[in-house]
């Protein structure tokens, strides 16, 4: 049976390589089409979401830059229909209009890969990767695992690297510009992406406008987002404490994480403090939380919920190895690190850039009991910007986030930085 599995994998990789050759030919042809620098296209998360820094910058340009022609590109037809009802210029990547814009646009802006818009048509455009976080886990070229799909495109024999780059071409692409929130982060991204640090622009993530200033930075809101914001406002008015649980992605067996969180005990503790736990989960974590659907104080959100929109309302963040807490530092509110599988995570998934204890300005807990104790300590004497970890939060925030000009939002500053760089080239 294992032989059949290997054969199937080889056939899939071979077919992908054939498709890769066709894609390469199209990209060569696309380079011959003149590009228009005033046409900017945006996309997010491999073309599946309307979220993050691309969304915030897209909305800023749409409102404040009449000299630009902007559009959102997605591969989800349902998202096209939903955003058009909001009056936004959005196109399916393989519609005639979407393809025409993709071969004519001078600038692509995205947060994962150029395939957030359209990898096939991205050759010849200025590709600006806004990225989707400040790295805690090792990313891109810094991933130490030689079996990782990304590394297979960069190590090994020349013919294997060539096959991988044909079958997974976005793993080998180089970006014209990257954006980072501070000089410290710029150096880390330059190392991870193997590009000169001069090609990494220091500009705060535009999505943090929604985190700091509130949901108006993301308006118009989608229907589900408007409903969520309404619930959060209602909870705030009722005086409830709001807690977010945002763990990182795990590729783990059910047995390894079954006892990670005791929801029954947690529900009781939340009731004592009139608090609500909002959870945005991945894979196995969603399976474990399936029993929380009837819980009064534990709310499980869809996976495409934008974290910036949610975190604006949160009093406390619980996370583990997700870099989302770096952004939450901008609010200077308590963070609890629920690292129940730290050693195994670093061994079997992803190593970290820094020793965990040095970059975690909050209590590190490993059991449900310890988590509840840490939350009770925070909630019993809650005050923004205070507590024994306040200084550590502020020092780390100053390292990973640069100061914004007074009265300027991140979207405006990021636009100005990108536009000035493009004008100078």
C-alpha positions, 0 to 999 in steps of 0.5 A: 500500500505504501508503494501505491501512496508513493506512486500517487504522490509522484504522479501528483507532483508530475502533473503539477510540474506539467501545469507549472511549465504552462504557468511559466509560459503564460508568465513570460507572455504576460510580461509583454503587456504594458502595466499601469502603475495607477492600477492597484489590485488587492487580495488576501489569504490565497484569494479566499478572504477579505481581511487583514492589511490588504483590506485596510489599505484597499479601503483607505485607497478607495476612500482617499486616493482618487488618483488610483484605480483599485480593485479586490481580487478573489477566487471565491464567487460568494465573496464577489457577490457579498462585497458587490452588495456593499458597493465595492469593486471586486472581481473573480480572478478568472472573470474576464474583467478580473483577468484583464485587470490582473495583466494590466495592473502595475501593483499587487498588494497581498499578505501571503503570496502573489496568488492572493491576487493571481500568481499566473498574471503577477509577472511584471507587476510590482509585488508588495507583500504586506505580510500577515504578522510579526514572526515568532515562529520561523518562516520561509527560508528560516524554517529548519525542517528539510521536509517542509514543503517550502524547504524542498524548493530550496535544498537538495539536488538541482533537479529536485529543486527544479521539480518543486519550483515547477510544481509549487512555484509560489514557494520560490517567488521573490517579492519586490517589496515587503512591509514590516512594522519596525526596523527590528522586524524588517531585519527579521523578514529580510533574513527570512525572505532572503532579500536586501533589507532595503527592500523591506519598508518600515510601515505599521500594518494597516490592519492595526487601524481596526485593532486600535481605532475600531471597526470603522477602519474596516467599514463597510462591514460584511453581514457576519462582521456587523452582527459580531460587532453588535454583540461585542458592543452589547457586551461592553455596554453590559459591563462584561469582560471579554477574553479572546482565545487565539491559538496558532495552527496545529497539525496534531493528532486528537490524542495529543490535544484532547485534554488541553482545555477543560471547558466545563471548569472554564465556563464556571470561572467565566461566570464568576467574573461575568466574562465571555470567551471568544475563540477563533480556532484551527483544525484540531482545536475546532474539533475539541471545541465542538462541545462548546456550541451550547456553552453560555460563555464560550463563543466559537467564531468562524475561521475567517473572522478578522482578528484585528476586528475582534481584538479591538474589543478584548480585555484579555488575550489568551494565545500560545505561539501565534504572533497575533499577540505582537499586534495586541501589544498596541492596546497594552492589555493583559496577555496569558500564554497557554503553552501546554505543548511548548516542547512538542510544538517546537520539536514536531512543528516549528522552532521559534526565533527567540527563547519563548520566555524572553518574548512573552510578557505575561504568565506562561501556563500549561494546564487549565487550572493554571490558566484559570488562576492566571485569568482570575488574577487578571480579572480580579484587579483589571486595569489597562496598561497596568500589572506586573507585566506592563513594563515588559509589554511596553518594552516589547511593543517598542521593539516590534512596532515603530511610532506612527506620526501624530494623528496618522493612521497606519493605512495612511502611513503605509500608503505614503511609504509604498507610494514614495518608494514606487515613485522613486524607482 
